[in-house]
Amino acid sequence: MNKTRLLGRLGRYGAVGIVAAAVHAVILLLLSNWISLSLANPIAFLAASLAGYVGHALVTFREETGGKRFARRWLALQYAVNLSVCALLPLILGAWMQPILRTVILVFTPTVLNALIWSRAARFSARQRFQSGTPPLLHADDLGLAAGVDHAIFDLNQSGRLDGASLLVNGPSAKTATDTWRQLPNPPALYLHLCLTEGPGDSANVDLPTSFGRLLLASWLPWQRRRLKPQIRRSLRQQISRYQQLTGTNEIHLDGHQHVHLIPMVLDTVLGLAQREQVTWIRTTAEPLPTNLPLHLWWDCFRQGGALKWLVLQCLTSLARPKLRAANMGTNQSFAGVLFTGRMTGAALECCWHTNHFQNTSENGSRAMLLIHPAQPGGGDVMQEHQFTESFAFFSSPQRQQEWQAIKNLKI
């Protein structure tokens, strides 16, 4: 940036800052007549933050934003950081510091932090605007779970909407689904969908926990790891053998039903068998937060547990990524499908798709992946007979059919 542009930007930044400070002062004076200062000040500061959020996006950093607002997460970050700093900094500095130095630190620390936050927000906006990106791979889970699921997956593939699907090898319709898959003129890439939490049990694995949470907890307990890893290994080898038998292929791309493959105990077992069983790719769930998402969808995400699930899987992916690099294992660049599992429709689907479209392509060319769970009506009654009880509850809801229709109507 040349000197003239830099001076112009500093001038605009200062002007917006003055306006925000004036908003803070006016609202604080008005509210202090009605409510206590301790409550009035955070409200006034929120109004000032909103003024800065709009002003810096539309004026200060207009070259980067194109005259559009920053993503709302930057407003939330700025407000939270400033409230925390303003509350904690006086306590940290204490009365021992020289008054002049203390005042300078108290005044300029939030100013510097705000400059950093809004600058990062501007760079984020610029990447969203100018980076060409690559469309994410559209991927469907649970092929072989039921006829309705299989028909929806093959319908999306026929209409050119699907890049891959994951095969539940012990699912009720796995054999029929793979027979159909073999006959397709342009079959989607087929992945092994490792399942440990439901379905027909192996008599040798009767002690395996039947939920993601229990498996995750057991993964952190050394005595449980020693007891369960041999059972996981047997189940994994059985499903790999079944996959090879059904598909006639040996090289395996692997993911997990309910993402169980990212549980450390399970992932370590998979990596221990990877070379012998020709596992060359494992799915990860590094999901960027979608931009331009309506606020009511964020509320739904928190209310329905998507945010907590996202946080857990982000942590597990962070733990998994170094292990995958050390094993020279392929994986996807980024992901979408955790925050809105089973609800990838409408604005949620479109925002997730566009956000992943503009992710940087990795050095090895791996792409982002968007996960869906489509289904047509029919064939769900066999799930309970094969002990897929949790999946039956999901299948019986209208959500899977809505996802199927949403993908068909997605404007790519």
N, C-alpha and C positions, 0 to 999 in steps of 0.2 A: 504494500500500500504506500503510495507516494505521500509526501509531506502535506500537500494541499488536502487530499482526501482524509488523511489522518486528523488534521486540524478540524476539518468539517465534521468528522464523526465525533471527535471530542466535544465540539460545540453542541452537537445534537444530543449527545449523552448528557451533558450538563443541563441543557434546557429541559429535557425530560425529567432529570433528577429534581430540578427546581419545582416543576409542576407536581411531581409526586410528593415532595416535601410540603408543598402548599396544601395539597389534598389532605395529607396527614394532619396538618395543623388545624385546618378549618373543621374537619370532622371531629377531631379531638375536642376542640373548643365547644362545638355544638353538643356533643354527647356528654361532656363533663358536667353539664347542667342537669342531666337526668340520671346518669348512672355513675358508679364509682370509677375513679381514674384507672384502677387496675383492670377493669373490664373495657373501658372506653379506649384505652391505648391499643390493645390488640385489634379491635375492630377498625380503628382509624388506620392502623398500620396495614391491615388487609386491604383497605380501600386504596392506600398508597401503592401497595404491591400490584394491585390490579391496574392502576394508572401506569406504573412502570412497565408492566407486562405488555400492555397494549402499545404504549408510546415507543418502547425500544424496538418492538417488532415492526411497527408501521413507519417509524421515523429513523431511529438510530441505525438499525441494521436492515434497512429496507432493501439493500442490494442482495443480501443473503435470503431474505424471506419473500421477496417479490410482493411486498405489501400485505402478506398474510400473517396471522397470529402465530406465535410459537405454540408448540404442543403444550397442553395444559400441565403436563408433569413438571415443566420448568417453573411455573407459577407456584405449584405445591412445594417444590424443592426450595425455591427462594424464600417463601414464607416460613417454612419449617426451620431452615438454617438461620434466618435472621432472628426469629423468636428465641431459638436456642442460644444463639450468641449473645443477644441482648440480656437474656436472663442469667447466663452463666459467667459472662466476662466480668461484670462488676464483682462477683464473688471470687473469681480467680485473682483479679488484680489486687483487691483488698485495699485497706487504708494506708498501707506502708508505702505505696508508690507516690511519687511526686504528683501533685494535683494536675499540673499542666500536661505531663506525659500521660497520665491516666485519662485525661479528657481527650487527648489526641488519639489514643488507642481506641477509646470507646466510640469516637466519631468516625474514624477512618476504617476501622476493621470491617463493619458492615458494608461500607462503600466499596472496598476492595473485593469482598466476597460477592457482592452484587455484580460488579463488573465481570468477574470470572464466570458467574452463572449465566448472565445474559450473553456473554461471548460464546460460551459453549452451546447455548440454545441457538444462537445464530449459525454456528457451524453445523449443528444438527439439521437445521432447516435447509441450509445450502446443500447438504448431502441428499436430502429428500427431493430437492428440486432438480439438481443437475446430474445426479448419478443415474446412468441408464439402467443398470441392474439386469437381473435375469429372472424370468418368472419362476416361482417355486414349483416343485414337483407336487402334483396332486396325488395323494396316496390314501387308500382305503384299508382299514383294518377289518379283521374277522371273516375273511373268505373261508367258507366251510362251516360257519356257525349255523346257518339255516338257509333254506331255499330262497327266502325273501331277500336275505343279505346278498347271496350269490347273484341273483337276478339283477339287483340294483347295481352291483359292481360291474357285471358284464355289460349292462345297459350303458353305464357311463363310459366304459372302455370303447364300446361301439360308436358312441357319439364323439369320440376323441377328447373326452374330458379327464381321462385318468392315465397316470403314468405308472402306477404300481399298486400292488395289493399284498397284504400279508395273510398267509395261509395258516389257519388254526388246524393243525394236522389231526388232532383228536376230536375235532368238531363233528357233529352229526352228519353234515353233508360234504365233508372234506373230499371223499372219493369222487362223488358226482361233480363237485366243483372243479377238481383238477382234470377230470376227463373232458369237461367242457373247455377248460383253459387250453388244453393241448390242441383243440380243434380250431381255436380262434385264429383268424388270418394275421392279426396284429395283437398278440397277447400282451397284457401289461407285465412289467417285471414282477416276479413273485418272490416274496420274502418269507422267512420262517417266523411265525408269530408264537414265540415261546410262552407257554401257559403253565403256571404252577398253582394258581389260586382257585380254580374251579375245573369242572369237567370230570371225565371218568378217571378215578384214582388208580394208581399203581399200588398193588398190594405191598410192595417193598417200600413205598413212600407214604405210608399212612400217617406218619407223624409230621408231615410238612404243614406249616401254618397255612390257613385257608384265606388269608387276606394280605394285601400289600403292607398294611401297618404292622401286622405281626411278623411278617418276614423281615421287614426293615428293623424292627426292634431286635429280633433274633440275630441279625447281622452284626450288631454291636456287642453281643455277649459271647465271649470266647468259647464257653462250653457248648452253647447252642450252635455256633459255627461248626465246631468239630462234629457235632451230632448230625447236623442237617446237610452239610456239604456233600457227603457221599450220596445222599438221597437225591439232591439236586443234580448231581453229576449223572446218576442213573436215568433220571427223568429227561435230562437234556439229551443224552445219547439216544434214548428211545425216540424222542421227537425228531432229532436229526435223521435217524435211520428211516423213520416214517416219511419225512419230507423227501428224502432221496428216493424212496420207493414210489411215492406218489407222483413226483415231478420228473424223475429220470435225470436230475441234475445233481452235481456234487458240490459245486461252489455255492456258499450260503451267505446271503445277506439276512441279518437277524434283528428282530425287535421283540417287544414283549407285550403280552396281554396285560393291561393295566400298568404297563411300563415296568414290570418286575425285573427285567434284565438290567436295570440301572441300580438295583439294590446291590451294595458292595459285595456281599457274599455270593450273589448270583453272577454278577459280572466277573468276579475273580474266577469262578468256575468255568464260565464261558471262555474267558481268555486262556485258561489252562488247557482247554480242549481245542482252541481255535486252529492251531497249525495242523493237528491230526485230522480234524473234521472239516477243514477247508472253509472255516468261517472267515470272511475277508472284509466284512462291513457290519457295523453295529450302529443302530440309531441312537442319537442323543436328542435332548429336548431343550436346547438353548433358545428360548422363545423371547424375542424382543417385544417390548410393550407396544401394542398397536397405537398408531396416531389417529387423531380425528375421530375417536370413538365417542359416541354419545354418552353423557354422564349416567343415564339410567342403566346402560349396559355395564359400566364400572360397578355400580351398586349391585346389580344382579351377580356380577362376578364375585364380589365379596360375600354376598348373602348366600350363594349356592356353593361356596367352598372352592371355587376355581382359583382364587388368589392364593389360598393356603397350599393347594396342590401345586400351583406354579412355583411357589417358593421352595417347597420340598424338592421338586424335580430340578429346579435350577441348581440347588446345592448338590444334588446327586450327579448332575451333568458336570459340574465343576470338578468333582472328585473323579469322575470317569475319564474326562478328556486327557489328563496326563497319562493314564494307564493305556488308553487307546493309541496315543502317540508313541509310547514306548514299545507297544506291540506292533507298530506299523499298520494299524487297523484303520480302514476307511470309515468315514461317518459323514453325516449331512452338515452343511454349513450353519444353518439355523433352522428354526422349527416354529410351527403354529398348530395349536390343537389342544393345549392344556388349559389355558384360561377359560375357554368356552367349549370344553369337551361335551359332545352331544348337543351343542347349541350353535354349531357353525352355520348360521343362516343370516340373511339380511346384512345389516351394517357390521356385525361382528365378523362375518366371513369376508366381506369386502375389505374391511380395514386390516384384518390379519393378512389377507392376500397381498394387498398393496405394500404393507410394511415389509413383508419378507421379499417382495419383488425388488426392493431397493437396498437389500443387504449386500455388503461387499462379497464378491466371489472369492473363495479361498484359493491358495496357491495351487492346490491339486485339482481345482476346477469343480469341487463339490458344490452342490446347490442347496438352497433352502427346501424345506419339505412342509407341506400343509396337510394335516391329517384330518380325515373325515370318517364317519361311521354311517354309511348310507344303508337303506333297506327299503324293500317293497313289502307290502302286506303278504303274509302267508308263510307257513312252514315253521312257525315259532313253537308249536306244541312239542316238538321233539327235543327242545333244549332241556326241559326239566327232566325228561327221561335220561338224558346224558349228563345230568348234574351241572348244567350251566344255568344255575338258578339266578345269579345276579345279572347275567347277560339277558335272561328272559325278561326280567323286569324292565330293562332298558329297551329291549326290542318291542315290548308291548306298548310303550309310550309312542306318541306321534313324532318324537324328535328325530328318529332315524329316517323316517319318510320325508320329513321336512328338509333334512340335510341332503338327501338324494335329489329333491327338486331344486334346492338352492344351488347345488353344483351345476345342475343342468342349465340354470338360468344365469350363472355367474358371467358377467361381462369381462372377458379377459383381453 
